[in-house]
Amino acid sequence: MTNQTEPAEDPQPRAAGTGPTTAPDGVAVGDGDSSAERAPGGAPAEPGAGDDGGQGGVEEAEAPAGPAATATAPGPVSPFAGMPVSDYVRDGVAALLLLVSLALPWDAASRASDKIEVVLLTILSLLTLALPYLARTGVLPATWTVHTTRKVRLLANAPYVLLVGVYLVVDVVGGGDFGDGWGGVGSAAALGLAGAILAAQPRESELGPQDQDRAVTNRWLQALLAGAAVLAVTVLLTIILTVTGTRLGGALLVLFVLVSALFVLALVGLPTYGTWRRSEAARLTLVGLGVILAVAFVLGSGNNGLVTIESTHRGRFGLVLVPALAAIAAAPAVHRAMTVADPVKTWVRVAVNALDLALVVAGYVAVSAVLTLAEGARGVPVVLAVVVGVLAAAVAFVARRSLARDATTGRPLALGGAGVVALLGIVLLVVTSNRVVLGGGVEHVLLAFGLPLLVVGALTVPREVRAYFAEHRPVPAAAAGAAAQAYVWQPPAPKPVRQAPVAPSGPAAAQPPAGSYPGAPHGGAAYPVAAQTGPVAAQQPDQGRWAPAGGDATEVLPVQQVEPERSGYAARPGLDPDQGPATAVMPAYQEGQPGTGPQPTAQPGAGSPAQGHQGYGQQGYPQPGYQQQPQQGYGGGYGQQPTAQPQQSYSPPAQVPGFTAAQALDPSTPLEVLAQIVQDAPHLRPQVAANPSTYPALLEWLGNLGDPAVDAALRSRR
């Protein structure tokens, strides 16, 4: 005996509700199409039901029972199979908003539960939430389809939207006088309108393929645009009606109304415009903002400091319409119209948008407090509002910029910035509790809880975000390299040790112009203490070293051939070197070690050494104005070497034995004289250091002295 069923001779249609039906493209659609929503009995779907692409319009496929049929018949399938969780959540939130709105103020005179028309329309909207469940259980007629459910739901919730529009018009034409019981739009209208819109929109399981069911997406995008237009018009009417009304209080009131209008437009307009541009991050931001304000409306039902009533005659209007815009943005038809983007980038962008809104709110708090101070009001809450607004705006700006630049490294700063903004908002909320009217405290709630929670939620709650940041952690500060020096403690770097000069005694003369011979090469490192005196032997052509003429043996250095350079004073007008042959110069040496000083050889026939002053090179010629002295240094004999070509001599101008400060500061003073001044007149060294004509070698020598006055003069040259 076997339980296997015999193959049927003729194809038999599958009974409704027995399992998913396979469409021609292989997609199971039986759980969400019209066959799951009609009465049992296998009644065919109404003709043309699937023309607009809804899942309910897919015709039921017929499958013959072949030999491959299973041994046992499939078990019963739940009529709610295939219904996503988001549909249940949407129905639950819509019911919650409609019921909670009955306990909130509807206008300036009464609550929603006090108005019979509001109660009846609320009941009607609640009944529409049961339509898909009744259709799936087979209670509705066999001709009922998904398209019927969508149409009936939309028509049944339209009266609630029209009722809110009527009360809005009444507020505009009422003149702002609430004494007759008419005027104002309360938080009950805001929450009830959002609940009715959620109840009217098609569920995700009721949408067909986007290419076949595009009309529903376009309709809800147009509804979003219409809602934004209504908000913009009411904000404009608020400016006009408040300024031209009886409550006109001067220029400060006009400024306050304008600032409030800009605040509402920026707070709502930025995410709404992004949603219209198909940005998923902007859509999520708008939905989050609507949730925050809806919670604020509920929490403020017994507190005059939060939004309970808004009027176009009271200076600010528009926040009561934000939950309705958020409900439209939450529609599945709008969601699938958004541009597909990486989830991590989307949620990071949501956090950036939330910080932008925090910057807007903080700026509004600060500016409105400043206008209040200008009006003459005083007190801790007003002053604290200015301080908190400025600080919160600065923190939000820094956190937003860091997160937008690099999400990995900016995430900790964004979370910390959100915490700081929340702390400042809580302080302001506590201090100003029960001290603001006309809904002025809603911005405090946004700073204290709403927007910081949106930032933290976007950066920590989504699974994709947590996985991404778990793999991409910020670089530790210790490994950040040179950039970490700005914020990581490190031991102070040791100061560079200044090397003491080896027995400096006088400045080396700069390289003289062509036609004369220096006593030391330009840029010499040190200056001799005392030049060697006495006759020295001339250098022989076949010798590469200096030979002593008498019994004094000295170490000699080879002569180097160098080209004359145009540097230092040689570049000054009137001191240009000629283009003669190369000049033989001696390399610099350091005095203080015995036997290391070069000894130039005197020319034969030069019986008496040339006069000169200690510290600068002599040219082998008597200098007028000075007493004849024995040759000091090694410049005199060196200038007469056989290897050097005859050059035109240059005689510096005669100087008086006494030097003056004016002479030390004069740029036209010969450089040889400057070298002599720093040696013979130490008190004039600062003036020489400040002289713009002082050559680099002399400046270096002066800098090595460690004289504070000289160092100050050297710094003044920079």
C-alpha positions in Angstrom: 0.0 0.0 0.0 1.4 3.4 -0.9 0.5 6.9 -0.2 1.7 8.3 -3.5 -1.0 10.0 -5.4 -1.8 8.9 -8.9 -1.1 11.4 -11.7 -4.2 13.3 -12.7 -5.4 13.0 -16.2 -6.3 16.6 -16.6 -4.6 19.7 -15.2 -6.3 21.0 -12.1 -6.1 24.5 -10.8 -4.5 24.9 -7.4 -6.9 26.0 -4.7 -6.5 29.4 -3.2 -4.6 29.5 0.0 -2.8 26.1 -0.5 0.6 27.6 -1.2 2.5 30.1 -3.2 1.8 30.5 -6.9 4.7 30.7 -9.3 4.6 33.5 -11.8 6.0 33.0 -15.3 9.3 34.5 -14.2 9.6 32.0 -11.3 8.8 34.4 -8.5 6.4 33.1 -5.8 3.6 35.6 -5.6 0.7 33.5 -4.1 1.2 34.8 -0.6 0.7 38.4 -1.5 -1.6 38.4 -4.4 -5.4 38.6 -4.6 -5.9 34.8 -4.2 -4.8 35.1 -0.6 -7.3 37.9 0.1 -10.4 36.5 -1.4 -12.8 33.9 -0.1 -12.0 30.2 -0.3 -13.5 28.3 -3.2 -11.0 29.1 -5.9 -13.0 31.9 -7.5 -11.1 33.5 -10.3 -9.7 37.0 -10.0 -11.6 39.8 -11.6 -10.5 40.4 -15.2 -7.8 43.1 -15.6 -6.9 43.1 -12.0 -3.2 43.0 -12.7 -3.0 45.7 -15.3 -1.3 48.2 -13.1 1.4 45.8 -11.9 0.1 45.0 -8.4 1.0 41.7 -6.9 -2.7 40.9 -6.6 -3.1 41.3 -10.4 -0.8 38.4 -11.3 -2.9 35.6 -12.7 -2.9 32.3 -10.9 -0.8 29.7 -12.7 -2.1 26.2 -13.3 0.2 23.3 -12.6 -0.7 19.7 -13.5 -0.2 17.1 -10.9 2.5 15.0 -12.5 4.2 11.8 -11.4 6.7 13.9 -9.4 4.1 15.0 -6.9 5.0 14.5 -3.3 3.7 11.7 -1.3 2.0 13.9 1.2 -0.1 16.9 0.5 1.4 20.3 1.6 0.3 21.6 5.0 -1.9 24.7 5.3 -0.1 28.0 4.7 -0.8 31.0 6.8 -2.7 33.7 5.0 -0.3 36.2 6.5 2.8 34.5 5.1 4.9 36.9 3.1 3.7 40.0 4.9 6.9 41.9 6.0 7.4 43.1 9.5 7.4 46.7 8.3 3.7 46.5 7.4 2.8 45.4 10.9 4.9 48.2 12.3 3.3 50.8 10.0 -0.2 49.7 11.1 0.7 49.8 14.7 2.3 53.3 14.6 -0.7 54.6 12.7 -3.2 53.2 15.2 -1.0 54.6 18.1 -0.9 58.1 16.6 -4.7 58.2 15.9 -5.5 57.1 19.5 -3.0 59.3 21.2 -4.2 62.4 19.3 -7.7 62.1 21.0 -6.1 63.2 24.3 -4.2 66.2 22.9 -5.4 69.8 22.1 -7.0 70.1 18.7 -7.2 73.9 18.6 -7.1 76.7 21.0 -10.3 75.9 22.8 -10.8 72.1 22.9 -9.2 68.7 22.7 -9.7 66.2 19.8 -12.0 64.1 21.9 -14.3 67.1 22.4 -15.1 67.3 18.7 -17.4 64.7 17.3 -16.2 65.1 13.7 -12.7 64.3 14.8 -13.7 61.3 16.8 -15.8 59.8 13.9 -13.0 60.3 11.3 -10.5 58.8 13.7 -12.7 55.7 14.0 -12.9 55.5 10.2 -9.2 55.7 9.8 -8.7 53.0 12.4 -11.1 50.7 10.5 -9.1 51.0 7.3 -6.1 49.4 9.1 -8.0 46.1 9.2 -8.7 45.8 5.5 -5.6 43.8 4.5 -6.1 41.4 7.4 -9.8 40.9 6.6 -8.8 40.2 2.9 -6.2 37.7 3.9 -8.6 35.8 6.1 -11.2 35.6 3.4 -13.9 37.8 5.0 -14.1 40.2 2.1 -15.9 39.3 -1.1 -14.3 37.2 -3.7 -13.9 40.1 -6.1 -11.9 42.0 -3.6 -8.3 42.6 -4.7 -5.2 44.5 -3.5 -6.1 47.4 -5.7 -9.5 47.5 -4.0 -7.8 47.6 -0.6 -5.5 50.4 -1.7 -8.3 52.5 -3.1 -10.6 52.1 -0.2 -7.9 52.8 2.3 -7.0 56.0 0.5 -10.5 57.3 0.2 -11.4 56.5 3.8 -8.5 58.5 5.2 -8.9 61.5 2.9 -11.6 63.1 5.0 -9.3 63.4 8.0 -6.7 65.2 5.8 -9.5 67.6 4.6 -10.6 68.2 8.2 -7.1 69.4 9.2 -7.0 71.6 6.1 -10.3 73.2 7.1 -9.1 74.0 10.6 -5.9 75.5 9.1 -7.9 77.8 6.9 -10.0 78.8 9.9 -6.9 79.8 11.8 -5.7 81.9 8.8 -8.9 83.8 8.5 -9.7 84.0 12.2 -7.6 87.0 12.9 -5.6 85.4 15.7 -8.3 86.0 18.3 -8.9 82.8 20.2 -11.6 84.3 22.4 -14.4 82.8 20.3 -13.0 79.3 20.6 -11.7 79.1 17.0 -8.2 79.3 15.8 -4.9 77.6 16.1 -3.8 74.1 15.1 -2.9 71.8 18.0 -0.7 68.8 18.4 -3.7 66.5 18.1 -4.1 67.6 14.5 -0.4 67.0 13.9 -0.4 63.4 15.3 -3.8 62.5 13.9 -2.8 63.8 10.4 0.4 61.7 10.5 -1.6 58.6 11.6 -4.2 59.1 8.8 -1.4 59.4 6.2 0.2 56.2 7.5 -3.1 54.4 7.3 -3.8 55.6 3.8 -0.5 54.6 2.1 -0.1 51.2 0.4 1.8 48.6 2.3 5.0 47.0 1.0 3.3 43.7 0.4 0.7 45.5 -1.8 3.1 47.0 -4.2 3.8 45.5 -7.6 7.0 45.6 -9.6 8.3 49.2 -9.9 8.2 49.2 -13.7 4.6 48.1 -13.7 3.4 50.0 -10.6 5.2 53.2 -11.0 2.0 55.4 -10.8 1.7 54.8 -7.0 5.3 56.0 -6.5 4.7 59.2 -8.5 1.5 59.9 -6.5 3.2 59.8 -3.2 6.1 61.8 -4.3 3.7 64.4 -5.5 2.0 64.2 -2.1 5.3 65.0 -0.5 5.8 68.0 -2.8 2.3 69.2 -2.0 2.9 68.9 1.8 6.1 70.9 1.5 4.3 73.6 -0.5 1.6 73.9 2.1 4.2 74.3 4.8 6.0 77.0 2.8 2.8 78.9 2.2 1.8 78.8 5.8 5.2 80.1 6.9 4.9 83.0 4.4 1.3 83.7 5.7 2.7 83.7 9.2 5.2 86.4 8.4 2.5 88.5 6.7 -0.3 88.0 9.3 2.0 88.5 12.3 3.7 91.7 11.0 0.4 93.3 9.8 -1.6 92.1 12.8 -2.4 93.9 16.1 0.6 92.3 17.8 3.1 94.3 15.9 5.7 95.4 18.3 8.4 97.1 16.2 11.5 96.1 14.3 12.6 93.5 16.8 9.3 91.6 16.4 9.7 91.6 12.6 13.2 90.3 13.0 12.1 87.6 15.4 9.3 86.5 13.0 11.8 86.4 10.1 14.3 84.4 12.1 11.6 81.9 13.2 10.4 81.5 9.5 14.0 80.8 8.4 14.4 78.3 11.3 11.3 76.3 10.2 12.2 76.4 6.5 15.7 75.3 7.2 14.8 72.6 9.7 12.2 71.1 7.4 13.3 72.2 4.0 16.7 70.7 4.0 15.7 67.0 4.5 12.5 67.5 2.4 14.5 68.8 -0.5 17.0 66.0 -0.2 14.1 63.5 -0.3 12.7 65.0 -3.4 16.2 64.6 -4.9 15.9 60.9 -4.2 18.4 60.9 -1.3 17.8 58.0 1.0 19.8 59.7 3.8 17.6 62.8 3.6 14.5 60.6 3.7 15.7 58.9 6.8 16.6 62.2 8.3 13.1 63.6 7.6 11.5 60.5 9.1 13.7 60.8 12.2 12.8 64.5 12.6 9.1 63.7 12.4 9.4 61.0 15.1 11.3 63.4 17.3 8.6 66.1 17.0 5.8 63.6 17.5 7.4 62.5 20.8 7.8 66.1 21.8 4.1 66.8 21.1 3.1 63.9 23.3 5.5 64.8 26.1 4.4 68.5 25.9 0.7 67.7 26.2 0.7 69.1 29.8 3.5 71.6 29.5 3.0 75.1 28.0 6.8 75.2 27.3 6.5 72.7 24.5 4.4 72.8 21.3 0.7 72.4 21.9 -0.8 75.0 19.7 0.6 76.8 16.6 -1.0 79.7 14.8 -0.3 81.7 11.8 -0.8 84.8 13.9 1.7 83.9 16.6 5.0 84.4 14.9 5.9 80.8 14.1 4.1 78.1 12.3 5.0 74.9 10.5 6.3 72.4 13.0 2.8 70.8 13.4 3.0 69.7 9.8 6.4 68.0 10.0 5.0 64.6 11.3 2.7 64.5 8.3 5.7 65.1 5.9 7.6 62.4 7.7 4.7 60.0 7.3 4.7 60.6 3.6 8.4 60.0 3.4 8.0 56.7 5.3 5.7 55.3 2.6 7.1 52.2 0.9 6.3 53.8 -2.5 8.6 56.7 -1.7 11.3 54.5 -0.2 11.7 52.4 -3.4 12.0 55.6 -5.4 15.2 56.6 -3.7 18.6 56.2 -5.2 20.4 53.0 -4.2 23.4 53.7 -2.1 25.8 51.9 0.2 24.1 51.4 3.6 27.2 52.6 5.6 27.5 55.8 3.6 23.7 56.3 3.9 23.7 56.1 7.7 26.8 58.2 8.0 25.2 60.8 5.9 22.1 60.7 8.1 24.4 61.5 11.1 25.9 64.4 9.1 22.4 65.7 8.2 21.4 65.5 11.9 24.4 67.5 12.9 23.4 70.1 10.2 20.0 70.3 11.8 21.6 70.7 15.3 23.6 73.6 13.9 20.4 75.2 12.6 18.6 74.7 16.0 21.5 76.0 18.0 21.9 79.0 15.8 18.2 79.8 16.2 18.4 79.5 20.0 21.3 81.9 20.1 19.8 84.5 17.7 16.4 84.5 19.3 18.0 84.9 22.7 20.0 87.9 21.4 16.8 89.5 20.0 15.2 88.9 23.4 18.0 90.7 25.1 17.8 93.5 22.7 14.1 93.9 23.5 15.0 94.5 27.1 14.5 91.2 28.7 17.0 90.0 31.3 17.6 86.9 33.3 19.6 83.7 33.5 17.6 81.8 31.0 18.1 84.3 28.2 21.8 84.7 28.8 22.3 81.0 29.1 20.4 80.5 25.8 23.0 82.7 24.1 25.9 80.8 25.6 24.4 77.4 25.0 23.4 78.2 21.4 26.9 79.4 20.5 28.7 76.5 22.1 26.3 73.9 20.7 26.6 75.4 17.2 30.4 75.3 17.4 30.5 71.7 18.6 28.0 70.6 16.0 30.0 72.3 13.2 33.3 70.7 14.3 31.7 67.2 14.7 29.9 67.5 11.3 33.1 68.6 9.5 35.1 65.8 11.0 32.5 63.1 10.2 32.0 64.3 6.6 35.7 64.4 5.9 36.5 60.9 7.2 33.9 58.6 8.7 36.4 56.3 10.4 38.4 58.9 12.3 35.4 61.3 12.6 33.0 58.9 14.2 34.3 59.2 17.7 34.3 63.0 17.5 30.8 62.9 16.1 29.6 60.8 19.0 31.4 63.0 21.5 30.0 66.1 19.9 26.5 64.7 20.0 27.0 64.0 23.7 28.2 67.6 24.3 25.2 69.0 22.4 22.9 66.8 24.4 24.4 68.0 27.7 24.1 71.6 26.7 20.5 71.1 25.6 19.6 69.4 28.9 21.1 72.3 30.9 19.1 74.8 28.9 15.9 72.6 29.1 16.2 72.4 32.9 16.9 76.1 33.4 14.1 77.3 31.1 11.5 74.8 32.2 8.0 76.4 32.4 9.5 79.8 31.4 8.8 79.8 27.7 5.5 80.1 25.9 4.0 79.5 22.5 5.9 76.3 21.9 9.3 77.9 22.3 10.7 74.9 24.2 10.6 72.5 21.3 14.1 73.6 20.1 15.4 72.8 23.5 14.0 69.2 23.2 15.7 68.9 19.8 19.0 69.9 21.3 18.8 67.9 24.5 17.4 64.6 23.1 16.2 64.4 19.6 19.0 65.3 17.3 21.8 63.8 19.4 19.9 60.6 19.6 19.5 60.6 15.9 23.3 61.0 15.4 24.1 58.2 17.9 21.5 55.9 16.5 22.7 56.4 12.9 26.3 55.6 13.9 25.7 52.7 16.3 22.4 50.9 15.7 22.4 49.6 12.0 24.1 46.3 11.6 26.0 47.3 8.6 27.4 50.3 10.3 28.6 48.3 13.4 30.2 45.7 11.1 32.0 48.4 9.1 33.4 50.3 12.0 34.4 47.1 13.8 36.7 46.4 10.8 37.8 50.0 10.3 39.0 51.3 13.6 40.7 54.7 14.0 44.5 54.7 14.0 45.8 54.9 17.6 47.3 58.2 18.5 50.7 56.6 19.2 50.9 55.4 15.5 49.6 58.6 14.0 53.1 59.9 13.3 54.0 63.5 13.2 50.3 64.6 13.3 50.0 63.1 16.8 52.5 65.6 18.2 49.7 68.2 18.5 47.7 66.1 21.0 49.9 63.3 22.4 52.3 64.0 25.2 56.0 63.6 24.4 59.1 64.6 26.3 60.4 68.0 25.2 63.1 67.8 22.5 66.6 68.7 23.8 67.8 72.1 22.8 70.6 72.1 20.3 74.0 72.5 21.9 75.9 75.5 20.5 79.4 74.6 19.8 81.9 76.9 21.4 84.3 78.5 18.9 87.9 77.4 19.2 89.8 80.3 20.6 88.2 83.1 18.5 90.0 86.4 18.9 89.0 88.5 16.0 86.9 88.5 12.9 88.2 87.3 9.6 88.3 89.9 6.9 85.9 89.3 4.1 87.2 88.5 0.7 88.3 91.8 -0.7 87.5 92.9 -4.2 89.7 92.0 -7.1 92.9 93.8 -7.2 93.7 93.2 -3.5 94.6 90.2 -1.4 92.7 89.1 1.6 94.2 88.1 4.8 91.9 85.2 5.1 89.4 83.6 2.7 85.9 84.8 2.6 83.8 83.0 5.1 86.6 81.9 7.3 85.6 80.0 10.3 87.8 81.6 13.0 90.1 84.5 13.6 93.7 84.4 14.8 94.5 85.6 18.3 97.8 87.0 17.2 99.5 86.7 13.9 102.9 85.2 13.7 105.6 87.8 13.2 109.1 87.7 11.9 110.6 87.1 8.5 109.5 84.1 6.6 111.1 82.5 3.5 109.5 82.8 0.1 107.8 79.8 -1.3 109.8 78.1 -4.0 108.0 77.2 -7.2 108.9 73.6 -6.9 107.7 73.3 -3.3 104.1 72.8 -2.4 104.6 73.9 1.2 105.6 77.0 3.1 109.2 76.9 4.2 110.6 79.0 7.1 113.3 81.5 6.4 114.9 81.4 9.9 114.9 79.1 12.8 111.1 79.2 13.4 109.7 76.0 12.0 106.0 76.3 11.1 103.6 74.0 9.5 102.5 75.1 6.1 99.4 74.4 4.0 99.1 74.0 0.3 97.8 76.8 -1.8 94.4 76.4 -3.5 93.5 78.1 -6.7 90.0 79.5 -6.5 88.0 81.8 -8.7 86.9 85.2 -7.4 83.3 85.3 -6.3 80.8 88.1 -6.4 79.5 87.8 -2.9 79.2 90.0 0.2 80.6 93.4 -0.3 82.1 92.4 -3.7 78.6 92.8 -5.2 78.3 96.4 -4.1 78.6 99.2 -6.7 82.1 100.3 -7.1 83.6 97.1 -5.7 83.0 94.8 -8.6 86.0 92.4 -9.1 87.7 92.5 -12.4 87.8 89.4 -14.5 91.5 88.7 -13.8 93.1 85.4 -13.3 92.4 83.2 -10.4 93.7 84.3 -7.0 95.6 81.9 -4.7 94.1 81.9 -1.3 94.8 79.9 1.9 92.1 77.7 3.4 90.8 78.7 6.8 92.5 77.4 9.9 91.7 77.5 13.6 94.1 79.3 15.9 95.0 78.0 19.3 96.9 74.9 18.3 100.7 75.2 18.1 102.1 75.0 14.7 98.9 75.1 12.8 98.9 78.7 11.5 100.0 79.3 8.0 103.0 81.5 7.6 103.0 83.5 4.4 106.4 84.2 2.9 107.6 87.7 2.5 108.7 88.9 -0.8 112.4 89.4 -1.2 113.2 93.0 -1.2 110.4 94.0 1.1 112.7 94.9 3.9 110.2 96.5 6.2 106.9 94.9 6.8 103.8 96.8 5.8 101.8 98.6 8.4 98.4 97.3 9.4 96.0 96.6 12.1 95.4 93.4 13.8 92.6 91.4 12.5 92.3 92.3 8.9 94.5 91.5 5.9 97.2 93.9 4.8 98.0 94.6 1.2 101.7 95.2 1.5 101.4 98.9 1.2 101.6 101.6 3.9 98.3 102.9 5.0 98.1 106.6 5.6 96.9 107.7 9.0 98.4 104.7 10.8 101.6 104.2 12.6 104.0 101.8 11.0 103.9 98.4 12.8 105.3 95.0 12.2 103.2 92.9 9.9 100.6 91.0 11.8 98.5 88.1 10.4 99.5 86.3 7.3 97.9 88.6 4.7 100.9 90.7 3.9 103.4 88.2 2.6 100.6 86.0 1.2 99.6 88.7 -1.2 103.0 88.5 -3.0 103.0 84.8 -3.8 104.6 83.9 -7.1 101.5 81.9 -8.1 99.3 85.0 -8.0 99.0 87.3 -11.0 99.7 91.0 -10.5 96.5 92.7 -9.6 95.6 96.3 -9.2 95.9 97.2 -5.6 93.0 98.6 -3.5 93.7 100.9 -0.5 90.9 101.3 2.0 90.2 104.8 3.1 92.0 106.2 6.1 90.3 105.8 9.4 90.8 107.7 12.6 91.9 105.6 15.5 88.6 106.2 17.3 85.4 104.5 15.9 81.9 105.9 16.3 78.4 104.3 16.3 77.5 106.2 13.2 80.5 104.7 11.4 79.5 101.2 12.6 76.0 101.7 11.3 76.9 103.3 8.0 76.4 100.9 5.1 79.1 102.7 3.1 81.8 101.9 5.7 84.4 99.6 4.2 84.1 96.0 5.3 87.7 95.9 6.4 86.9 98.8 8.8 83.9 96.9 10.1 86.1 94.0 10.9 88.5 96.3 12.7 85.6 97.9 14.7 84.4 94.7 16.1 87.9 93.9 17.3 89.0 97.2 18.6 85.7 98.6 19.8 83.6 95.7 21.3 80.9 98.2 22.5 80.1 98.9 18.8 79.5 95.2 17.9 75.7 95.6 18.1 75.8 98.4 15.6 78.0 96.4 13.3 75.6 93.5 13.6 72.7 95.8 12.6 74.7 97.2 9.6 73.1 95.9 6.4 76.5 95.8 4.7 78.1 93.4 7.2 79.3 90.3 5.4 78.1 86.9 6.4 81.3 85.6 7.9 81.5 88.5 10.3 77.8 88.0 11.2 78.5 84.4 11.9 81.4 85.3 14.1 79.3 87.9 16.0 76.5 85.3 16.5 79.0 82.9 18.2 79.9 85.4 20.8 76.7 84.9 22.8 76.3 88.6 23.5 72.6 89.4 24.1 72.8 92.8 22.6 74.5 91.4 19.5 72.0 88.6 19.3 69.1 91.1 19.4 70.7 93.2 16.6 71.1 90.0 14.5 67.4 89.1 15.1 66.4 92.6 13.9 68.0 91.9 10.5 65.5 89.1 9.8 
